[in-house]
């Protein structure tokens, strides 16, 4: 019995050491792999993420213990794009949850971007509309309204921003999360950090979005 107990504690200690080792190794490997990717694309890399404290997007005010890392920067025409890992925490104790993302933050001071939030339409949102939670529809683009839920504090400004060419672009590219505010646009697909292998397609997708939608 004593032998089994001793081996049990050794096993628990070994698992604990392995967890700590992976917690140190995996972020370092991810950082090195992303730095190598940035180098192969001729783009600058920084292990620290951008300072989002002054960015007026609601996304960056969610939760607490916010952190950003693994910054790759790109430029499309006169638009600066920052690609990075981002996380924030909600709750505490047993209810503490960490939310991870890979984001593209586009600085576009010349574009007339209103405050808006665009996300994929889901059954939950459709049920919410039945009890009074409305979104903004674009009557001329029923596919857009079917695929996306658009909300904004000023509906006329949202209609002005979502021109026919922009609405058509989103109809061709479903499943995106986009948030806007004057001078800024946030672009990503879903919660969760992208695998390193998926960063280059994401970078190209965000660059195409910036070139075609924010021009």
Protein Blocks (a to p, Z undefined) as FASTA:
>chain_A
ZZmmmmmmmmmmmmmmmmmmmmmmmmmmmmmmmmmmmmmnopacdfbdcdfklpccfklm
ggehiacehiadddehjaccddddddddedehjllccddddddddddfkbccdddddddd
dfklmmmmmnopacdddfklmmlmmmpccddfblmlmmmmmgfklmmmmmmmghiacddd
ehiacddfbecdddfklmmmmmmmmmmmmmmmmZZ
